[in-house]
Amino acid sequence: METLQADISKFLELHSDEWIAFRRDLHEHPELSEQEKETSEKVAQTLTKLGIPFKKNIGGYGLVAEITGSQAGPTIALRADMDALPIKEETNLPFKSVNDGVMHACGHDIHTTILLATAQTLSEHTSQFKGTVKFIFQPAEEVNVGALAMMEAGVLENVQEIYGLHNAPTLPVGSIGIKRGPLMGSVDRIELTIEGKGGHGAAPDASIDPIVAGSSIVMGIQTAVSREISPLEPAVITIGSFHAGFANNIIPSEAKLTGTIRTFSQKVREQIKQILPRIIEQQALSYRCTAHFNYIDQSPALINSECQTDYVIKAAEKCLGAEHVVACAPTTIAEDFAQYLKDVPGAFFWLGSGPETDAEKSFGLHHPKCSPNEGAIEVGVKVMTNLVFERLR
């Protein structure tokens, strides 16, 4: 196995520059969710060049490639997301985004490159494993629809286990963070329209003010967490947008609000879904307004399977060293990889992409100056490759 590790390290060093170049091209030309046409085509061209069979346009612009080892065996899947965010880049990188207002601020360019590089590495070492590895290049993660779309297209057929990663700029490069059980929160969306009666700002008594009602609702729904959910159960309710009116002296006829709900427990998730309509409707009524409420299920909590988490830890310790495998705390940031884990056991982990010192001070995910360390590419490939060897030895 030591000889294999040395061989893999040599292979990674040989191809490192081409993978970095590929990543930089993706970073320079980011595409939003459900618009990843050129990104998908670049992945397809590279897979074709490598002689790796694949199918494209799955669940949108998704691709699925497969590599079979020396003998028949189980199938495991590895997944990466490809979409970018509607953020104007503020880095000074020579390969910064040329698409104004669109940026790979979440590092999906890194993820796509790692998966492609892992496929290339395994295609050159098929004698070292038995079974099949399925590579899932997923679109539309940022809008929480990509995983479901690919699942509906059958990408998990015959898959026994699935694994994924996400870069972490606040974790030092060369390390990973992982935990058993809940790692990331569920994510749901709420939409709310409050109807009142418009009028002159100088005569509020002749109007029914939806802004006042909306303000009360924003404050009131926080009691769903503080007074109706156990303090031992994490939950977040955030109103992210509140739009009403266009002039300083006019009371509008309606207000529109949107928000996000995050939990780790399906029970709490359902509980909040029952609590919010009551608070919202009664608060609106107390201000003589009418509320129209819509709760949209998006993605469940990401819960790592215990055995599969241990497999990742074992593989990472072998190629990185035990001191670089960190037991991390859960976060209410969400990931639609959680959808796969509902149907297939698997694990998801954080891949360090920050500086070796003071990584916690780095610009984090979704920041316009987010700039992951490209050394994370080689580390990610090592972990994923070793994971395949461990599971399909």
N, C-alpha and C positions, 0 to 999 in steps of 0.2 A: 504493500500500500504506500510505503514511503517513496518507492520508485515512481509510482503513479502520481503522487503529489508533486514530485519534482518535475515530472513530464508535463503535468497540467500547468504548473507555474511557468515553465519555459514557453508553453503554447500561448498563455495569456500575455506574456511579455512580448512575444513575437507579433501579436495582433493588436496590441493595446492602442497604437496610433490610429489604426483604421477605425476602431470602435469610437475613439474620442472624436474623430472627424465626422463620423456618422451622427453622433450625439449633437455635435455643434451645428450640423446642417438642420437637424430637427428643431433645435432651439432657435435658430435664425428664422425658421419658417413654421411657426406654431399655427395650429388650427383648433377652433373651438369645438365643443362637444357636438356630435352628429354632423360635423363638417370635415372629418379627418381624411379626406379623399387622397390628398398628396402624401400625407404621412403613411397611409395604408399602402399606397403604391410603392413608396420607397422601401418599406418592409418587404413587399412582394418581390421587388426587383432583387433585393439582397438574398432572399430565400431561394429564388430561381438560380442566382449565381452560385449559391452554395450547393445546389442540387437537393434541397430539402423539400419534399412534397407538402403542399398546403392548399387550403381553400380560402377564398376571399369573399368579401361582401356578406359576412355573416353578422346578423344583428345590427345591420348598418354597414359601417366600413371595417368591421372586425375581420380578423384572419385567424385561422387555426392551422398549425403545422404539426407534423408527427414524425418522430424518429423511433425506429425499433432497434433494440439491442441484438445481441448475438443469438438469443433464443426467445421463444414466446414466454410471456409472463404477464403480470398485472400492469395496469395503466395508471400513471400518475400525471397530473396536470400542473403546469406552471403558468402563471398569469401576469401580464403587465397591462397597464392602461396607457392610452396614447394621446388623450385630449389636453388642450391648454385652457387658459383662463382669460376672461375679458378684463385684463389688467394692462396698463401701459408700463412697459419696462423702464426702470430707472437705473439699471446697471451701466457700467462703461465697458462691457465686454465687446471685443471686436466682432463677435458673432451674435450680438444682441438682436432681438426680434425686428424684422423689417415689416411686420404686419402691425400697423399702428393700433394700439389698444388691445393687442392679444399677446400673451406671454406664457411661457412654460414656467410659471411661478410655483408650481407644485412638483416639478421634477419628473413629470411623466416622460420627458425625453430621455432621462437617465434610465427609467424603468424599461422603456421599450428597447433601448440599447442593450441593457443587461440581458433581457430575455433573448434577443437576437444573438448576442455573443454566446450565451449559454447553449443555444441551439447549435451554433457553429462548433463549439467545443465538444459537445456530446456527439455530433455527427462524425467527428474525427476519432472518437473513442468508443464506438459501439461495442467493441469486444469486452468492455469493462462492465456491461450491465445486461440484464435480461428483462424483457418486457418492453413497454412502449412509453414514451414521454410525449405528452400533448402540450403544445405551446399555444396559449390563448393570448392574442393581441387584441385587447378590448377597447372599443370606443366609449365615449359618453359616460365616463365615471363621475365627472364633476356634476352632472345633472341627475345622477342616481338612476339611470335607465339602462346603461350599457350591459351590466351583468345579467339582468333579467332578460334582455333582448337576446343575448347569446345563449342563455339557458333554454329559452323557448325554441331556439334553433338547434338544440340538441348537443351542445358542446360538452356536456358532462356524461354523455352516453359512454358506458363501460369504464368510466373513471372511478378508481377506488380511493384516491386521495388527491388533494389540491393544495398548492402552496403559492404564496405571494409575498411581496415586500413593498415597502414604501420608504423612500429616502427620508432622513431626518437631519436637517442642517444644524440642529442643536445637540446632536450626538456626534462625538468625534469619529472621523473617518477611520476605518479599520476595525470598527466594533458594530455589534448589533444589539437591539433591545427587543425583548420578547417576554411574554408571560402566558401562563396557562389560563384558560377561562376568558372572561370578558376583557377585551383589549381596547375596543373602540365602541362608542355609543351608537344607538339607533338614531335615525334622523327622519323627522316628519315635517311637513309644511302646513302652516295654517294660513287661511285667507279670510279676511273679514271686511264686510262692507256695512257701514253704519249710515242709515238713512235718517235725516232730520228734515228741517224746513229752512231754506235759505232766506236771507233778508239783509237789511242794512246793519252794519256793525254798531251803529249808534242807537239801534232799537232792538236789543236782544230779546226783549219780552215778546216781540212779534214774530220771533223765529224759534226754531228748535235746533240747538247747536250740536252738530255731530262731533265737533272737535273736542268740546268739553266731555262729551260722553266717551269718545275714544280715549282721551287722556285718563279718564277714570278706569276704563277697561284695562289699559296697559298696566296700571298699578294694581288693579284688582286681581288679575290673573296670576300675579306672583304669589298670591295666597294659596293657589293650588299646590305649589311646592312647599311653601313655608308653614302651611296649616293643615294640609290634607294628605301629604305624602310623608311617610316615615323619614325622620332625619337620618336614618341609616341607609336610605336609598338615594343615590345620586340622581338628580333630574335638573334640567335646564329649560326654561321657557324664555325665549328672546324675541322681541318684536324688532324686526330689522328695517321695516319701512312704514311710514305713516304719511299719507298724501291727502291733503284736503285744501281746497280753495286756491285762488290765484291773486287775490288782492287783500290789502291790509284792512280795508273797511267793509268787507263783505263777508257775511256768515254763509258758508257753502251749504249746499243741500245734502252732501254726503262726504264721508271720509272712508279711505281704503287703507287697510293695514295688512301686512304679511309678517309672518314670524316662523321660527324654527323650534322644534321640540327635540330634546336629547335625553335619552335614558339608557340604562344598562339592563333593565329588567322588563320583560314582556308584560308582566303583571302591572308594573307602574305605567308602562306605555298605554295599556288599555285603560287604566284608572284615570290618567290625565285626559284621555279621549272622552271620558264620560263627564269629567268635572268641568272642563272648559265651556261647553255650550250653556250650562246652567249659570255660571258666573257672567258670561258675556251677555246672555239674553236679559238677565235680571238687572245688570248694570245699565244696559242700554235703555231698558224700560223705565228705570228710575229717573232717567233724563229725558223721558218722552220720545226716545228714538227707537228705531227698529234695527235689529242686527241680523245679518245674513252671514252664517259661519260655515266654512268648509275646511274639513280636516283631511289632509292628503297623506296617506301612508307612503313612505319612500324606501327606507332600508332598515332592517333590523340591526340590533347590536351585533358587533363582530365578536364571536366567541370561539377561541381557539380550542381545538380538541386536545385533550391531555397527551395522548400518545404521540400525535403528530408534532406537537410542540417539543416534546422530548427528542424527536428525530432531528428537528432543526437545531436544537441546542447541541446535540451530539456532533452533527456535521460541522457546525460553526466552531465548536471547540477544537475539532480536529485540524481545521485549516487556519483558524485565527488565534487559537489559544483561549483557555477558559477565562482568562482575565479580561478578554474583550467581548464576552457574552454577558450582557447586563440584564438583570431582572427589572423591567420597567413598570411604571405605574400606568393604569388605564387612563384614557382620555376620552372626552365627549366629542372630539372630532370624529367624523363618520367616514366609512368606506363601503362602497357597494360590493366589495369582495365578500362581505357578510352574507350576501344572497347565496353564493356558492356553498358556504359552510352550512347552510340550512339543509342541503341535500347530500353533501359529501363531507366526510371528515377531513380536516386540514388545519393549516396554521398560517398565520400572517405575522411578519416581523418588521421592525424598524431597522433600516440600514443607515448607519452613521455616514453623513455626508458633510459634516462640519469640520472646522480646523481641529488639529490635535490638541490644542489648548484653548480654553475659554470658548468652547463650542456653544455653550448656553447663551452667549452674547451675540450669536450670529443672527442675521435676518432669517426669520422663520418662513414656513410655507405660506403661500398666498401673499407674500410681501413683494412689492415692485422691485426690491433690490435683492430678492432671494437668489443665491448663486451657489448651488451645491458643488462640493469638491468632486472633481471628475475621478479622483482615486477610488471613489465608491463603486465605479463600474467594475473594476477588476475584483474588488472584494465581493460584490454581489454575485458575480459569475462564479467565484470560488465556492461560495456558500451553496448556491443552487446546484452546481455540478457535484459537489461532495454529497449533497442531500440525495441526488439521484443515485449516485453510487451506493450510498448507504441503504436506500430503500429497494433498489433493484439489483443488488449484488448477485 
